[in-house]
Amino acid sequence: MKHRLFRHAILALALLFAAAGAQASDIDLSYRRVALNNEKPDQREIGMLIYRDGLSISSEDARFGGFSSLLVSADGERMLSASDKGVWFSADLSYDEDGNLAGITSGFLAPIGGSDGKPLAGRYRDAEALARGTDGAVLLAFEQHHRILRFTAPGRLDARCLDGARPQLVAAPAELAEFNGNAAMEGLVTLGDGGLLILTEGLDNERASKPGWILRDGAAAARLEYKRAARFRPTGAARLPGGDILVLERRYTLIGGVAALLRRLPQESIRRGARLDGVEIARLQPPLNVDNMEGIAVRRDGAGGTLIYLLSDDNYSVLQRTLLLMFELRAN
């Protein structure tokens, strides 16, 4: 009888903690500014990028972390991400007098809801990629249970606006059902014509080319391939102001170590049957500050420059960091 009561008490506590974890709430954030290169603090350029500062972010809230995606508002004041454990995260961004990234405040976490209004759970909650529709809707792609959910345009990029939202299911390529849990959608970006580009990690680790698709309303998915850099995998994508696509690739292996690179795809190359092969514009690797970079966002600043934000997934590990880095794309 005592054992049964003990088991019931444990179950009740587990349910209580699960319910608490599913509640939306403000969270306290800690951060510190990081140099591009700790060994050379004055270094500001890498490839075609100018470093505009970055942050190492942390929180004592156990739900914080695991962020694989990123959106930043047009004015740069808000960021939105989604975690591997089915949680929205938003925060306010601040800048110094030179326009460099300087701080992050007003953190907020909220459970990602399904079409039934209930928080996602288990293998249904592994969010990997974010995109913004032409109508302002938020599109969210998942691994494990491969699918894309569309959340009606929130008032702003804020987890508060998405708390309790009931999404619609976007028809995704049927071929995704053949992918294993962690090898599917990693990059999701809206094209200039309103189409949606999907990039994946792929079924075969040895193949240089990874499957991708273009989705357009009322049309069958147009298949293409993306040629990754050796030992790297695509983990994110964003559209540049002119229409080209910037792809983030990541390496995180015991042998090769950690690194990230950015490649630029001309918009005219993105079509059915294409084998996309972008031009590398920058590579981040030690001694530069880099981690498991998975999220990417792009916006214009007030002077017409192009700003690029990169976000790392810490995998909820004490050995990794949540880094938010900002760069300016050089004009030439």
Long-range contacts (C-beta under 8 A, 24 or more apart in sequence): 21-62, 21-63, 21-111, 22-111, 22-119, 23-111, 24-108, 24-109, 24-110, 24-111, 24-159, 24-160, 24-163, 25-108, 25-109, 25-110, 26-106, 26-107, 26-108, 27-59, 27-61, 27-63, 27-64, 27-107, 27-108, 27-109, 28-59, 28-60, 28-61, 28-107, 29-57, 29-58, 29-59, 29-91, 29-104, 29-105, 29-107, 30-57, 30-58, 30-59, 31-55, 31-56, 31-57, 31-58, 31-103, 31-104, 32-56, 33-101, 33-102, 34-289, 34-323, 34-325, 35-289, 36-288, 36-289, 37-287, 37-288, 37-289, 38-287, 38-289, 39-287, 40-287, 45-330, 46-282, 46-283, 46-284, 46-288, 46-327, 47-262, 47-280, 47-281, 47-282, 47-283, 48-281, 48-282, 48-329, 48-330, 49-262, 49-281, 49-282, 49-308, 49-327, 49-328, 49-329, 49-330, 50-327, 50-328, 50-329, 50-330, 51-325, 51-326, 51-327, 52-99, 52-100, 52-101, 52-307, 52-326, 52-327, 52-328, 53-96, 53-100, 53-101, 53-102, 53-325, 53-326, 54-101, 54-289, 54-323, 54-324, 54-325, 54-326, 55-101, 55-103, 55-104, 55-323, 55-324, 55-325, 56-321, 56-322, 56-323, 57-104, 57-322, 57-323, 57-324, 58-321, 58-322, 59-107, 61-109, 63-87, 63-109, 64-89, 64-107, 64-109, 64-322, 65-313, 65-314, 65-315, 65-316, 65-322, 66-313, 66-314, 66-315, 66-316, 67-294, 67-295, 67-311, 67-312, 67-313, 67-314, 67-322, 68-127, 68-128, 68-129, 68-186, 68-235, 68-236, 68-294, 68-295, 68-313, 69-127, 69-128, 69-129, 69-130, 69-140, 69-188, 69-236, 69-294, 69-295, 69-311, 70-130, 70-236, 70-295, 70-296, 70-297, 70-309, 70-310, 70-311, 71-130, 71-131, 71-132, 71-138, 71-157, 71-297, 72-157, 72-297, 72-298, 72-299, 72-309, 73-156, 73-157, 73-299, 74-299, 74-300, 76-299, 76-301, 76-307, 78-156, 78-157, 78-158, 79-104, 79-157, 79-297, 79-309, 79-324, 80-130, 80-138, 80-157, 80-158, 80-159, 80-162, 81-130, 81-295, 81-311, 82-112, 82-127, 82-130, 82-140, 83-127, 84-125, 84-126, 84-127, 84-128, 84-313, 84-315, 84-316, 85-125, 85-126, 85-316, 86-111, 86-112, 86-119, 86-120, 86-121, 86-124, 86-125, 86-126, 86-127, 87-111, 87-112, 88-112, 88-159, 88-162, 88-163, 89-159, 90-157, 90-158, 90-159, 90-160, 99-301, 99-302, 100-326, 101-324, 101-325, 101-326, 104-324, 108-158, 108-159, 108-160, 109-159, 110-159, 110-160, 110-162, 110-163, 111-163, 112-140, 112-162, 113-163, 113-164, 113-165, 113-166, 113-167, 114-149, 114-166, 114-167, 115-149, 115-166, 115-167, 115-168, 115-169, 116-166, 117-164, 117-166, 123-181, 126-181, 128-184, 128-185, 128-186, 128-294, 129-185, 129-186, 129-187, 129-188, 129-236, 129-237, 130-188, 130-295, 131-188, 131-189, 131-190, 131-196, 132-190, 133-190, 134-190, 134-194, 138-162, 139-170, 139-188, 139-190, 139-196, 140-167, 141-185, 141-188, 141-198, 142-185, 143-181, 143-182, 143-183, 143-184, 143-185, 144-181, 144-182, 146-172, 146-176, 146-177, 146-179, 146-184, 146-185, 147-172, 148-172, 148-185, 148-188, 148-196, 170-196, 170-215, 171-215, 172-198, 172-215, 172-221, 173-198, 173-213, 173-215, 173-221, 173-223, 175-211, 175-223, 176-200, 178-203, 179-203, 186-233, 186-234, 186-235, 186-236, 186-294, 187-212, 187-234, 187-235, 187-236, 187-237, 187-247, 187-248, 188-237, 189-237, 189-238, 189-239, 189-245, 190-239, 191-239, 191-243, 191-245, 191-267, 191-270, 192-239, 192-243, 192-267, 197-237, 197-245, 197-270, 199-226, 199-234, 199-237, 199-247, 200-234, 201-233, 201-234, 202-233, 209-275, 210-234, 212-276, 214-270, 214-271, 214-272, 222-271, 222-272, 222-273, 223-272, 223-273, 224-270, 224-271, 224-272, 224-273, 224-274, 224-275, 224-276, 225-274, 225-275, 225-276, 226-275, 226-276, 227-275, 227-276, 227-277, 229-261, 229-263, 229-280, 231-256, 232-259, 232-261, 235-293, 235-294, 236-293, 236-294, 236-295, 236-296, 237-296, 238-296, 238-297, 238-298, 238-308, 239-298, 240-264, 240-298, 240-306, 240-329, 241-298, 241-300, 241-306, 242-267, 243-267, 245-270, 245-278, 246-281, 246-296, 246-298, 246-308, 247-278, 248-293, 248-294, 248-295, 248-296, 248-310, 250-292, 250-293, 250-294, 252-292, 257-285, 257-286, 258-285, 258-286, 258-290, 258-291, 258-292, 259-283, 259-284, 259-285, 259-286, 259-290, 260-284, 260-285, 260-290, 260-293, 260-310, 262-296, 262-308, 281-329, 282-327, 289-323, 289-325, 290-323, 291-320, 291-321, 291-322, 291-323, 292-320, 293-323, 301-328, 305-329, 305-331
